[in-house]
Amino acid sequence: MIWLKLAQALIPTLVGKLTSGRGKVAQDVAQIALEATGLSADTPPDDVLKALDADPAVLARVREAAIEVALAELQAEVASEQIAAADRASARAMQEATDARAPLVIAGFVMLGLFAIVGALIFVPIPGGSKEVIMAVVGALTTAMIGIINFYFGSSQSSKDKTAAILRMK
């Protein structure tokens, strides 16, 4: 993958973070390098890197553009996390202000349902055709339980790290 190798050479510290998913940032960085060198997309990555090394001014421009692309991606991720955090805070504030019991009751039923099904799976044999349905229900209840835990107790450590990064940026 030309885009990944080029991005690793140009912005190695950010590539691991930014290539998850589709690797759009790394692809964008590779495109910037190809345009700056005038080479085609089928050029081997080593040849693109040699062309960049041959002209330090072009290499510096490509690195600067690559950092701008990576920064834009990080800013979008931070903005997304801010929205999610505000949404959770709003839901918690509504819960506290209204003293609504429905979310707590629903959370209790989800928890009891998950434990009941998992307990039954331990002691009761599953009929052949029902296994996939039971596993889908267990998966749905587990996902719901994760949402409940995030609602009542907050999100993951990475979310806390992002919040800290946001506060440092301000």
C-alpha positions as CSV (number, residue, x, y, z in Angstrom):
1,M,0.0,0.0,0.0
2,I,1.8,3.1,-1.3
3,W,-0.2,5.5,0.8
4,L,0.6,3.8,4.1
5,K,4.3,3.5,3.5
6,L,4.6,7.2,2.4
7,A,2.6,8.4,5.4
8,Q,4.8,6.3,7.7
9,A,7.9,7.9,6.3
10,L,6.5,11.5,6.4
11,I,4.5,11.5,9.7
12,P,5.4,8.3,11.5
13,T,4.1,9.4,14.9
14,L,0.6,10.0,13.7
15,V,0.2,7.1,11.3
16,G,-0.7,4.5,13.9
17,K,-3.5,6.7,15.2
18,L,-4.7,7.9,11.9
19,T,-4.8,4.8,9.8
20,S,-7.4,3.0,11.7
21,G,-10.6,2.5,9.7
22,R,-10.1,3.3,6.0
23,G,-6.7,5.0,6.4
24,K,-8.0,8.2,4.8
25,V,-5.4,10.4,6.3
26,A,-2.6,8.2,5.0
27,Q,-4.2,8.2,1.6
28,D,-4.4,12.0,1.6
29,V,-0.8,12.3,2.6
30,A,0.3,9.9,-0.1
31,Q,-1.7,11.9,-2.7
32,I,0.0,15.1,-1.5
33,A,3.4,13.5,-1.9
34,L,2.5,12.2,-5.4
35,E,1.2,15.6,-6.5
36,A,4.3,17.4,-5.1
37,T,6.7,15.1,-6.9
38,G,4.6,14.8,-10.1
39,L,4.7,11.0,-9.9
40,S,1.9,8.7,-10.7
41,A,-0.2,6.6,-8.2
42,D,1.5,3.4,-9.4
43,T,5.0,4.7,-8.5
44,P,6.7,2.5,-5.9
45,P,6.8,4.2,-2.5
46,D,10.6,4.0,-2.3
47,D,10.8,6.0,-5.6
48,V,8.5,8.6,-4.2
49,L,10.5,8.9,-1.1
50,K,13.8,9.2,-3.1
51,A,12.2,12.0,-5.2
52,L,11.2,13.8,-1.9
53,D,14.6,13.3,-0.4
54,A,16.2,14.8,-3.6
55,D,14.4,18.1,-3.0
56,P,14.4,19.2,0.7
57,A,12.1,22.2,-0.1
58,V,9.4,19.9,-1.6
59,L,9.9,17.4,1.3
60,A,9.3,20.2,3.8
61,R,6.1,21.4,2.0
62,V,4.8,17.8,1.9
63,R,5.5,17.3,5.6
64,E,3.8,20.5,6.4
65,A,0.7,19.6,4.3
66,A,0.7,16.1,5.8
67,I,0.7,17.6,9.3
68,E,-2.2,19.9,8.3
69,V,-4.2,16.9,7.1
70,A,-3.5,14.9,10.2
71,L,-4.3,17.9,12.4
72,A,-7.6,18.4,10.6
73,E,-8.5,14.8,11.3
74,L,-7.6,15.1,14.9
75,Q,-9.6,18.2,15.3
76,A,-12.6,16.5,13.7
77,E,-12.2,13.6,16.1
78,V,-12.0,16.0,19.1
79,A,-15.1,17.8,17.9
80,S,-16.9,14.5,17.6
81,E,-15.9,13.6,21.1
82,Q,-17.0,17.0,22.4
83,I,-20.5,16.4,20.9
84,A,-20.7,12.9,22.4
85,A,-19.6,14.2,25.8
86,A,-22.1,17.0,25.7
87,D,-24.8,14.5,24.7
88,R,-24.0,12.3,27.7
89,A,-23.8,15.2,30.0
90,S,-27.2,16.4,28.8
91,A,-28.8,13.0,29.3
92,R,-27.3,12.8,32.8
93,A,-28.5,16.3,33.6
94,M,-32.0,15.5,32.4
95,Q,-32.0,12.3,34.5
96,E,-30.9,14.3,37.6
97,A,-33.3,17.2,37.0
98,T,-36.4,15.1,36.4
99,D,-35.6,12.2,38.7
100,A,-37.0,10.0,36.0
101,R,-37.3,6.4,37.1
102,A,-37.8,4.9,33.6
103,P,-34.1,4.8,32.5
104,L,-33.2,3.1,35.8
105,V,-36.0,0.5,35.4
106,I,-35.1,-0.2,31.8
107,A,-31.4,-0.5,32.8
108,G,-32.4,-3.0,35.5
109,F,-34.5,-5.1,33.1
110,V,-31.6,-5.2,30.6
111,M,-29.2,-6.2,33.3
112,L,-31.5,-8.9,34.7
113,G,-32.3,-10.2,31.2
114,L,-28.6,-10.5,30.3
115,F,-27.8,-12.3,33.5
116,A,-30.8,-14.6,33.1
117,I,-30.0,-15.6,29.5
118,V,-26.3,-16.1,30.3
119,G,-27.3,-18.1,33.3
120,A,-29.7,-20.2,31.3
121,L,-27.0,-20.8,28.7
122,I,-24.8,-22.3,31.3
123,F,-27.4,-24.8,32.7
124,V,-29.9,-25.4,29.8
125,P,-29.0,-27.0,26.5
126,I,-29.9,-24.8,23.5
127,P,-32.0,-26.4,20.8
128,G,-30.2,-26.6,17.4
129,G,-32.1,-23.9,15.5
130,S,-32.3,-21.4,18.3
131,K,-28.6,-21.0,18.9
132,E,-28.2,-18.0,16.5
133,V,-31.3,-16.2,17.9
134,I,-30.1,-16.6,21.5
135,M,-26.6,-15.4,20.6
136,A,-28.1,-12.4,18.8
137,V,-30.2,-11.6,21.9
138,V,-27.1,-11.9,24.1
139,G,-25.2,-9.6,21.8
140,A,-28.0,-7.0,21.8
141,L,-28.3,-7.1,25.6
142,T,-24.5,-6.9,26.0
143,T,-24.4,-3.8,23.7
144,A,-27.3,-2.2,25.6
145,M,-25.4,-3.0,28.9
146,I,-22.3,-1.2,27.6
147,G,-24.5,1.9,26.8
148,I,-26.0,1.8,30.2
149,I,-22.6,1.6,31.9
150,N,-21.4,4.5,29.8
151,F,-24.5,6.5,30.7
152,Y,-24.3,6.0,34.4
153,F,-20.6,5.8,34.9
154,G,-19.0,7.7,32.0
155,S,-17.2,6.6,28.9
156,S,-13.8,4.9,28.4
157,Q,-10.3,6.0,29.4
158,S,-9.6,7.1,25.8
159,S,-12.5,9.5,26.1
160,K,-11.1,10.9,29.3
161,D,-7.7,11.3,27.5
162,K,-9.4,13.1,24.6
163,T,-11.2,15.4,27.1
164,A,-7.9,16.2,28.7
165,A,-6.4,17.0,25.3
166,I,-9.3,19.2,24.5
167,L,-8.8,21.2,27.7
168,R,-5.1,21.5,27.0
169,M,-5.9,22.9,23.5
170,K,-8.1,25.7,24.9
